[in-house]
Amino acid sequence: MEKKKIQFGHTQGIFIIVLGFILLASQALISFHMLAVLPQTENGAGVTAASRGERAMSFIPGILGVAAICIGGYFIAQEKLRRDTINPPAKTKSGFPM
């Protein structure tokens, strides 16, 4: 059985890669925002469980961004490596296509 190819894989790959870079940029902005808002406590007890959860959730855009870039690269590679075999139409005895 032959594998099916995506018809607009190159275009979709580019859009998914752009989405990945947007997610990575938002990850960078979130990280810079969290660095600016860190509580300045002397004994370090200011970090609560809620802020740890928020910190863990802040990595999701970065992880999704890297995954989107990989998936978009796969779509582009699949489109570039596709081997189209063109079968000429069958011909009659006179040489004209059917």
Distance bins in CASP14 RR format, pairs under 12 A and 6 or more apart:
PFRMAT RR
TARGET T0000
AUTHOR 0000-0000-0000
RMODE 2
METHOD distances of the structure
MODEL  1
2 82 0 0 0 0 0 1 0 0 0 0 0
2 83 0 0 0 0 0 1 0 0 0 0 0
2 84 0 0 0 0 0 1 0 0 0 0 0
2 85 0 0 0 0 0 1 0 0 0 0 0
3 78 0 0 0 0 1 0 0 0 0 0 0
3 81 0 0 0 0 0 1 0 0 0 0 0
3 82 0 0 0 0 1 0 0 0 0 0 0
3 83 0 0 0 0 0 1 0 0 0 0 0
4 78 0 0 0 0 0 1 0 0 0 0 0
4 82 0 0 0 0 0 1 0 0 0 0 0
5 12 0 0 0 0 0 1 0 0 0 0 0
5 75 0 0 0 0 0 1 0 0 0 0 0
5 77 0 0 0 0 0 1 0 0 0 0 0
5 78 1 0 0 1 0 0 0 0 0 0 0
5 79 1 0 0 1 0 0 0 0 0 0 0
5 80 0 0 0 0 0 1 0 0 0 0 0
5 81 0 0 0 0 1 0 0 0 0 0 0
5 82 1 0 1 0 0 0 0 0 0 0 0
5 83 0 0 0 0 1 0 0 0 0 0 0
5 84 0 0 0 0 1 0 0 0 0 0 0
6 12 1 0 0 1 0 0 0 0 0 0 0
6 13 0 0 0 0 1 0 0 0 0 0 0
6 16 0 0 0 0 0 1 0 0 0 0 0
6 71 0 0 0 0 0 1 0 0 0 0 0
6 72 0 0 0 0 0 1 0 0 0 0 0
6 74 0 0 0 0 0 1 0 0 0 0 0
6 75 1 0 0 1 0 0 0 0 0 0 0
6 76 0 0 0 0 0 1 0 0 0 0 0
6 77 0 0 0 0 0 1 0 0 0 0 0
6 78 1 0 0 1 0 0 0 0 0 0 0
6 79 1 0 0 1 0 0 0 0 0 0 0
6 82 0 0 0 0 1 0 0 0 0 0 0
7 75 0 0 0 0 0 1 0 0 0 0 0
7 78 0 0 0 0 0 1 0 0 0 0 0
7 79 0 0 0 0 1 0 0 0 0 0 0
7 82 0 0 0 0 0 1 0 0 0 0 0
8 14 0 0 0 0 1 0 0 0 0 0 0
8 15 0 0 0 0 1 0 0 0 0 0 0
8 16 0 0 0 0 0 1 0 0 0 0 0
8 75 0 0 0 0 1 0 0 0 0 0 0
8 76 0 0 0 0 0 1 0 0 0 0 0
8 78 0 0 0 0 0 1 0 0 0 0 0
8 79 0 0 0 0 1 0 0 0 0 0 0
9 15 0 0 0 0 1 0 0 0 0 0 0
9 16 0 0 0 0 1 0 0 0 0 0 0
9 17 0 0 0 0 0 1 0 0 0 0 0
9 71 0 0 0 0 0 1 0 0 0 0 0
9 72 0 0 0 0 1 0 0 0 0 0 0
9 73 0 0 0 0 1 0 0 0 0 0 0
9 74 0 0 0 0 1 0 0 0 0 0 0
9 75 1 0 1 0 0 0 0 0 0 0 0
9 76 1 0 0 1 0 0 0 0 0 0 0
9 77 0 0 0 0 1 0 0 0 0 0 0
9 78 1 0 0 1 0 0 0 0 0 0 0
9 79 1 0 1 0 0 0 0 0 0 0 0
9 80 0 0 0 0 1 0 0 0 0 0 0
9 81 0 0 0 0 0 1 0 0 0 0 0
9 82 0 0 0 0 1 0 0 0 0 0 0
10 16 0 0 0 0 0 1 0 0 0 0 0
10 17 0 0 0 0 0 1 0 0 0 0 0
10 72 0 0 0 0 1 0 0 0 0 0 0
10 73 0 0 0 0 1 0 0 0 0 0 0
10 74 0 0 0 0 0 1 0 0 0 0 0
10 75 1 0 0 1 0 0 0 0 0 0 0
10 76 1 0 1 0 0 0 0 0 0 0 0
10 77 0 0 0 0 1 0 0 0 0 0 0
10 78 0 0 0 0 1 0 0 0 0 0 0
10 79 1 0 1 0 0 0 0 0 0 0 0
10 80 1 0 0 1 0 0 0 0 0 0 0
10 81 0 0 0 0 0 1 0 0 0 0 0
10 82 0 0 0 0 1 0 0 0 0 0 0
11 17 0 0 0 0 0 1 0 0 0 0 0
11 18 0 0 0 0 0 1 0 0 0 0 0
11 72 0 0 0 0 0 1 0 0 0 0 0
11 75 0 0 0 0 1 0 0 0 0 0 0
11 76 0 0 0 0 1 0 0 0 0 0 0
11 79 0 0 0 0 1 0 0 0 0 0 0
12 18 0 0 0 0 0 1 0 0 0 0 0
12 19 0 0 0 0 0 1 0 0 0 0 0
12 68 0 0 0 0 0 1 0 0 0 0 0
12 71 0 0 0 0 1 0 0 0 0 0 0
12 72 1 0 0 1 0 0 0 0 0 0 0
12 73 0 0 0 0 0 1 0 0 0 0 0
12 74 0 0 0 0 0 1 0 0 0 0 0
12 75 1 0 1 0 0 0 0 0 0 0 0
12 76 0 0 0 0 1 0 0 0 0 0 0
12 78 0 0 0 0 0 1 0 0 0 0 0
12 79 0 0 0 0 1 0 0 0 0 0 0
13 19 0 0 0 0 1 0 0 0 0 0 0
13 20 0 0 0 0 0 1 0 0 0 0 0
13 68 0 0 0 0 1 0 0 0 0 0 0
13 69 0 0 0 0 1 0 0 0 0 0 0
13 70 0 0 0 0 0 1 0 0 0 0 0
13 71 1 0 0 1 0 0 0 0 0 0 0
13 72 1 1 0 0 0 0 0 0 0 0 0
13 73 1 0 0 1 0 0 0 0 0 0 0
13 74 0 0 0 0 1 0 0 0 0 0 0
13 75 1 1 0 0 0 0 0 0 0 0 0
13 76 1 0 1 0 0 0 0 0 0 0 0
13 77 0 0 0 0 1 0 0 0 0 0 0
13 78 0 0 0 0 1 0 0 0 0 0 0
13 79 1 0 0 1 0 0 0 0 0 0 0
13 80 0 0 0 0 0 1 0 0 0 0 0
14 20 0 0 0 0 0 1 0 0 0 0 0
14 21 0 0 0 0 0 1 0 0 0 0 0
14 68 0 0 0 0 0 1 0 0 0 0 0
14 69 0 0 0 0 0 1 0 0 0 0 0
14 71 0 0 0 0 0 1 0 0 0 0 0
14 72 1 0 0 1 0 0 0 0 0 0 0
14 73 0 0 0 0 1 0 0 0 0 0 0
14 75 0 0 0 0 1 0 0 0 0 0 0
14 76 1 0 0 1 0 0 0 0 0 0 0
14 79 0 0 0 0 0 1 0 0 0 0 0
15 21 0 0 0 0 0 1 0 0 0 0 0
15 22 0 0 0 0 0 1 0 0 0 0 0
15 68 0 0 0 0 1 0 0 0 0 0 0
15 69 0 0 0 0 0 1 0 0 0 0 0
15 71 0 0 0 0 0 1 0 0 0 0 0
15 72 0 0 0 0 1 0 0 0 0 0 0
15 73 0 0 0 0 0 1 0 0 0 0 0
15 75 0 0 0 0 1 0 0 0 0 0 0
15 76 0 0 0 0 0 1 0 0 0 0 0
16 22 0 0 0 0 0 1 0 0 0 0 0
16 23 0 0 0 0 0 1 0 0 0 0 0
16 64 0 0 0 0 0 1 0 0 0 0 0
16 65 0 0 0 0 1 0 0 0 0 0 0
16 66 0 0 0 0 0 1 0 0 0 0 0
16 67 0 0 0 0 1 0 0 0 0 0 0
16 68 1 0 1 0 0 0 0 0 0 0 0
16 69 1 0 0 1 0 0 0 0 0 0 0
16 70 0 0 0 0 1 0 0 0 0 0 0
16 71 1 0 1 0 0 0 0 0 0 0 0
16 72 1 1 0 0 0 0 0 0 0 0 0
16 73 1 0 0 1 0 0 0 0 0 0 0
16 74 0 0 0 0 1 0 0 0 0 0 0
16 75 1 0 0 1 0 0 0 0 0 0 0
16 76 0 0 0 0 1 0 0 0 0 0 0
17 23 0 0 0 0 0 1 0 0 0 0 0
17 24 0 0 0 0 0 1 0 0 0 0 0
17 65 0 0 0 0 1 0 0 0 0 0 0
17 66 0 0 0 0 0 1 0 0 0 0 0
17 67 0 0 0 0 0 1 0 0 0 0 0
17 68 1 0 0 1 0 0 0 0 0 0 0
17 69 1 0 1 0 0 0 0 0 0 0 0
17 70 0 0 0 0 1 0 0 0 0 0 0
17 71 0 0 0 0 1 0 0 0 0 0 0
17 72 1 0 1 0 0 0 0 0 0 0 0
17 73 1 0 0 1 0 0 0 0 0 0 0
17 74 0 0 0 0 0 1 0 0 0 0 0
17 75 0 0 0 0 1 0 0 0 0 0 0
17 76 1 0 0 1 0 0 0 0 0 0 0
17 77 0 0 0 0 0 1 0 0 0 0 0
18 24 0 0 0 0 0 1 0 0 0 0 0
18 25 0 0 0 0 0 1 0 0 0 0 0
18 65 0 0 0 0 0 1 0 0 0 0 0
18 68 0 0 0 0 1 0 0 0 0 0 0
18 69 0 0 0 0 1 0 0 0 0 0 0
18 72 0 0 0 0 1 0 0 0 0 0 0
18 73 0 0 0 0 0 1 0 0 0 0 0
18 76 0 0 0 0 0 1 0 0 0 0 0
19 25 0 0 0 0 0 1 0 0 0 0 0
19 26 0 0 0 0 0 1 0 0 0 0 0
19 61 0 0 0 0 0 1 0 0 0 0 0
19 62 0 0 0 0 0 1 0 0 0 0 0
19 64 0 0 0 0 1 0 0 0 0 0 0
19 65 1 0 0 1 0 0 0 0 0 0 0
19 66 0 0 0 0 0 1 0 0 0 0 0
19 67 0 0 0 0 0 1 0 0 0 0 0
19 68 1 0 1 0 0 0 0 0 0 0 0
19 69 0 0 0 0 1 0 0 0 0 0 0
19 71 0 0 0 0 1 0 0 0 0 0 0
19 72 0 0 0 0 1 0 0 0 0 0 0
19 73 0 0 0 0 0 1 0 0 0 0 0
19 75 0 0 0 0 0 1 0 0 0 0 0
20 26 0 0 0 0 1 0 0 0 0 0 0
20 27 0 0 0 0 1 0 0 0 0 0 0
20 61 0 0 0 0 1 0 0 0 0 0 0
20 62 0 0 0 0 1 0 0 0 0 0 0
20 63 0 0 0 0 0 1 0 0 0 0 0
20 64 1 0 0 1 0 0 0 0 0 0 0
20 65 1 1 0 0 0 0 0 0 0 0 0
20 66 1 0 0 1 0 0 0 0 0 0 0
20 67 0 0 0 0 1 0 0 0 0 0 0
20 68 1 1 0 0 0 0 0 0 0 0 0
20 69 1 0 1 0 0 0 0 0 0 0 0
20 70 0 0 0 0 1 0 0 0 0 0 0
20 71 0 0 0 0 1 0 0 0 0 0 0
20 72 0 0 0 0 1 0 0 0 0 0 0
20 73 0 0 0 0 0 1 0 0 0 0 0
21 27 0 0 0 0 0 1 0 0 0 0 0
21 28 0 0 0 0 0 1 0 0 0 0 0
21 61 0 0 0 0 0 1 0 0 0 0 0
21 62 0 0 0 0 0 1 0 0 0 0 0
21 64 0 0 0 0 0 1 0 0 0 0 0
21 65 1 0 0 1 0 0 0 0 0 0 0
21 66 0 0 0 0 0 1 0 0 0 0 0
21 68 0 0 0 0 1 0 0 0 0 0 0
21 69 1 0 0 1 0 0 0 0 0 0 0
21 72 0 0 0 0 0 1 0 0 0 0 0
22 28 0 0 0 0 0 1 0 0 0 0 0
22 29 0 0 0 0 0 1 0 0 0 0 0
22 61 0 0 0 0 1 0 0 0 0 0 0
22 62 0 0 0 0 0 1 0 0 0 0 0
22 64 0 0 0 0 0 1 0 0 0 0 0
22 65 0 0 0 0 1 0 0 0 0 0 0
22 68 0 0 0 0 1 0 0 0 0 0 0
22 69 0 0 0 0 0 1 0 0 0 0 0
23 29 0 0 0 0 0 1 0 0 0 0 0
23 30 0 0 0 0 0 1 0 0 0 0 0
23 59 0 0 0 0 0 1 0 0 0 0 0
23 60 0 0 0 0 1 0 0 0 0 0 0
23 61 1 0 1 0 0 0 0 0 0 0 0
23 62 1 0 1 0 0 0 0 0 0 0 0
23 63 0 0 0 0 1 0 0 0 0 0 0
23 64 1 0 1 0 0 0 0 0 0 0 0
23 65 1 1 0 0 0 0 0 0 0 0 0
23 66 0 0 0 0 1 0 0 0 0 0 0
23 67 0 0 0 0 1 0 0 0 0 0 0
23 68 1 0 0 1 0 0 0 0 0 0 0
23 69 0 0 0 0 1 0 0 0 0 0 0
23 71 0 0 0 0 0 1 0 0 0 0 0
24 30 0 0 0 0 0 1 0 0 0 0 0
24 31 0 0 0 0 0 1 0 0 0 0 0
24 59 0 0 0 0 0 1 0 0 0 0 0
24 60 0 0 0 0 0 1 0 0 0 0 0
24 61 1 0 0 1 0 0 0 0 0 0 0
24 62 1 0 1 0 0 0 0 0 0 0 0
24 63 0 0 0 0 1 0 0 0 0 0 0
24 64 0 0 0 0 1 0 0 0 0 0 0
24 65 1 0 1 0 0 0 0 0 0 0 0
24 66 1 0 0 1 0 0 0 0 0 0 0
24 67 0 0 0 0 0 1 0 0 0 0 0
24 68 0 0 0 0 1 0 0 0 0 0 0
24 69 1 0 0 1 0 0 0 0 0 0 0
25 31 0 0 0 0 0 1 0 0 0 0 0
25 32 0 0 0 0 0 1 0 0 0 0 0
25 61 0 0 0 0 1 0 0 0 0 0 0
25 62 0 0 0 0 1 0 0 0 0 0 0
25 65 0 0 0 0 1 0 0 0 0 0 0
26 32 0 0 0 0 0 1 0 0 0 0 0
26 33 0 0 0 0 0 1 0 0 0 0 0
26 58 0 0 0 0 1 0 0 0 0 0 0
26 59 0 0 0 0 0 1 0 0 0 0 0
26 60 0 0 0 0 0 1 0 0 0 0 0
26 61 1 0 1 0 0 0 0 0 0 0 0
26 62 1 0 0 1 0 0 0 0 0 0 0
26 63 0 0 0 0 0 1 0 0 0 0 0
26 64 0 0 0 0 1 0 0 0 0 0 0
26 65 0 0 0 0 1 0 0 0 0 0 0
26 68 0 0 0 0 0 1 0 0 0 0 0
27 33 0 0 0 0 0 1 0 0 0 0 0
27 34 0 0 0 0 0 1 0 0 0 0 0
27 57 0 0 0 0 0 1 0 0 0 0 0
27 58 1 0 0 1 0 0 0 0 0 0 0
27 59 1 0 0 1 0 0 0 0 0 0 0
27 60 0 0 0 0 1 0 0 0 0 0 0
27 61 1 0 1 0 0 0 0 0 0 0 0
27 62 1 1 0 0 0 0 0 0 0 0 0
27 63 0 0 0 0 1 0 0 0 0 0 0
27 64 0 0 0 0 1 0 0 0 0 0 0
27 65 1 0 0 1 0 0 0 0 0 0 0
27 66 0 0 0 0 1 0 0 0 0 0 0
27 68 0 0 0 0 0 1 0 0 0 0 0
28 34 0 0 0 0 0 1 0 0 0 0 0
28 35 0 0 0 0 0 1 0 0 0 0 0
28 58 0 0 0 0 0 1 0 0 0 0 0
28 59 0 0 0 0 0 1 0 0 0 0 0
28 61 0 0 0 0 1 0 0 0 0 0 0
28 62 0 0 0 0 1 0 0 0 0 0 0
28 65 0 0 0 0 0 1 0 0 0 0 0
29 35 0 0 0 0 0 1 0 0 0 0 0
29 36 0 0 0 0 0 1 0 0 0 0 0
29 58 0 0 0 0 0 1 0 0 0 0 0
29 61 0 0 0 0 1 0 0 0 0 0 0
29 62 0 0 0 0 0 1 0 0 0 0 0
30 36 0 0 0 0 0 1 0 0 0 0 0
30 37 0 0 0 0 0 1 0 0 0 0 0
30 54 0 0 0 0 1 0 0 0 0 0 0
30 55 0 0 0 0 1 0 0 0 0 0 0
30 57 0 0 0 0 1 0 0 0 0 0 0
30 58 1 0 1 0 0 0 0 0 0 0 0
30 59 0 0 0 0 1 0 0 0 0 0 0
30 60 0 0 0 0 1 0 0 0 0 0 0
30 61 1 0 0 1 0 0 0 0 0 0 0
30 62 0 0 0 0 1 0 0 0 0 0 0
31 37 0 0 0 0 0 1 0 0 0 0 0
31 38 0 0 0 0 0 1 0 0 0 0 0
31 55 0 0 0 0 1 0 0 0 0 0 0
31 58 1 0 0 1 0 0 0 0 0 0 0
31 59 0 0 0 0 1 0 0 0 0 0 0
31 61 0 0 0 0 1 0 0 0 0 0 0
31 62 0 0 0 0 1 0 0 0 0 0 0
32 38 0 0 0 0 0 1 0 0 0 0 0
32 58 0 0 0 0 0 1 0 0 0 0 0
33 54 0 0 0 0 0 1 0 0 0 0 0
33 55 0 0 0 0 0 1 0 0 0 0 0
33 58 0 0 0 0 1 0 0 0 0 0 0
34 47 0 0 0 0 0 1 0 0 0 0 0
34 51 0 0 0 0 1 0 0 0 0 0 0
34 52 0 0 0 0 0 1 0 0 0 0 0
34 53 0 0 0 0 0 1 0 0 0 0 0
34 54 0 0 0 0 1 0 0 0 0 0 0
34 55 1 0 0 1 0 0 0 0 0 0 0
34 56 0 0 0 0 0 1 0 0 0 0 0
34 57 0 0 0 0 0 1 0 0 0 0 0
34 58 1 0 0 1 0 0 0 0 0 0 0
34 59 0 0 0 0 0 1 0 0 0 0 0
35 55 0 0 0 0 0 1 0 0 0 0 0
35 58 0 0 0 0 0 1 0 0 0 0 0
37 51 0 0 0 0 1 0 0 0 0 0 0
37 54 0 0 0 0 0 1 0 0 0 0 0
37 55 0 0 0 0 0 1 0 0 0 0 0
37 58 0 0 0 0 0 1 0 0 0 0 0
38 44 0 0 0 0 0 1 0 0 0 0 0
38 46 0 0 0 0 1 0 0 0 0 0 0
38 47 0 0 0 0 1 0 0 0 0 0 0
38 51 0 0 0 0 1 0 0 0 0 0 0
38 54 0 0 0 0 0 1 0 0 0 0 0
38 55 0 0 0 0 1 0 0 0 0 0 0
39 45 0 0 0 0 1 0 0 0 0 0 0
39 46 1 0 1 0 0 0 0 0 0 0 0
39 47 1 0 0 1 0 0 0 0 0 0 0
39 48 0 0 0 0 1 0 0 0 0 0 0
39 51 0 0 0 0 1 0 0 0 0 0 0
40 46 0 0 0 0 1 0 0 0 0 0 0
40 47 0 0 0 0 0 1 0 0 0 0 0
41 47 0 0 0 0 1 0 0 0 0 0 0
41 48 0 0 0 0 0 1 0 0 0 0 0
41 51 0 0 0 0 0 1 0 0 0 0 0
44 51 0 0 0 0 0 1 0 0 0 0 0
45 51 0 0 0 0 0 1 0 0 0 0 0
46 52 0 0 0 0 0 1 0 0 0 0 0
47 53 0 0 0 0 0 1 0 0 0 0 0
47 54 0 0 0 0 0 1 0 0 0 0 0
47 55 0 0 0 0 1 0 0 0 0 0 0
48 54 0 0 0 0 1 0 0 0 0 0 0
48 55 0 0 0 0 0 1 0 0 0 0 0
49 55 0 0 0 0 0 1 0 0 0 0 0
49 56 0 0 0 0 0 1 0 0 0 0 0
50 56 0 0 0 0 0 1 0 0 0 0 0
50 57 0 0 0 0 0 1 0 0 0 0 0
51 57 0 0 0 0 0 1 0 0 0 0 0
51 58 0 0 0 0 0 1 0 0 0 0 0
52 58 0 0 0 0 0 1 0 0 0 0 0
52 59 0 0 0 0 0 1 0 0 0 0 0
53 59 0 0 0 0 0 1 0 0 0 0 0
53 60 0 0 0 0 0 1 0 0 0 0 0
54 60 0 0 0 0 0 1 0 0 0 0 0
56 63 0 0 0 0 0 1 0 0 0 0 0
57 63 0 0 0 0 0 1 0 0 0 0 0
57 64 0 0 0 0 0 1 0 0 0 0 0
59 65 0 0 0 0 0 1 0 0 0 0 0
59 66 0 0 0 0 0 1 0 0 0 0 0
60 66 0 0 0 0 0 1 0 0 0 0 0
60 67 0 0 0 0 0 1 0 0 0 0 0
61 67 0 0 0 0 0 1 0 0 0 0 0
61 68 0 0 0 0 0 1 0 0 0 0 0
62 68 0 0 0 0 1 0 0 0 0 0 0
62 69 0 0 0 0 1 0 0 0 0 0 0
63 69 0 0 0 0 0 1 0 0 0 0 0
63 70 0 0 0 0 0 1 0 0 0 0 0
64 70 0 0 0 0 0 1 0 0 0 0 0
64 71 0 0 0 0 0 1 0 0 0 0 0
65 71 0 0 0 0 1 0 0 0 0 0 0
65 72 0 0 0 0 0 1 0 0 0 0 0
66 72 0 0 0 0 0 1 0 0 0 0 0
66 73 0 0 0 0 0 1 0 0 0 0 0
67 73 0 0 0 0 0 1 0 0 0 0 0
67 74 0 0 0 0 0 1 0 0 0 0 0
68 74 0 0 0 0 0 1 0 0 0 0 0
68 75 0 0 0 0 0 1 0 0 0 0 0
69 75 0 0 0 0 0 1 0 0 0 0 0
69 76 0 0 0 0 0 1 0 0 0 0 0
70 76 0 0 0 0 0 1 0 0 0 0 0
70 77 0 0 0 0 0 1 0 0 0 0 0
71 77 0 0 0 0 0 1 0 0 0 0 0
71 78 0 0 0 0 0 1 0 0 0 0 0
72 78 0 0 0 0 1 0 0 0 0 0 0
72 79 0 0 0 0 0 1 0 0 0 0 0
73 79 0 0 0 0 1 0 0 0 0 0 0
73 80 0 0 0 0 1 0 0 0 0 0 0
73 81 0 0 0 0 0 1 0 0 0 0 0
74 80 0 0 0 0 0 1 0 0 0 0 0
74 81 0 0 0 0 0 1 0 0 0 0 0
75 81 0 0 0 0 0 1 0 0 0 0 0
75 82 0 0 0 0 0 1 0 0 0 0 0
76 82 0 0 0 0 0 1 0 0 0 0 0
87 97 0 0 0 0 0 1 0 0 0 0 0
88 95 0 0 0 0 0 1 0 0 0 0 0
88 97 1 0 0 1 0 0 0 0 0 0 0
88 98 0 0 0 0 0 1 0 0 0 0 0
89 95 0 0 0 0 0 1 0 0 0 0 0
89 96 0 0 0 0 1 0 0 0 0 0 0
89 97 1 0 1 0 0 0 0 0 0 0 0
89 98 1 0 0 1 0 0 0 0 0 0 0
90 96 0 0 0 0 0 1 0 0 0 0 0
90 97 1 0 0 1 0 0 0 0 0 0 0
90 98 1 0 1 0 0 0 0 0 0 0 0
91 97 1 0 1 0 0 0 0 0 0 0 0
91 98 1 0 0 1 0 0 0 0 0 0 0
92 98 1 0 1 0 0 0 0 0 0 0 0
END
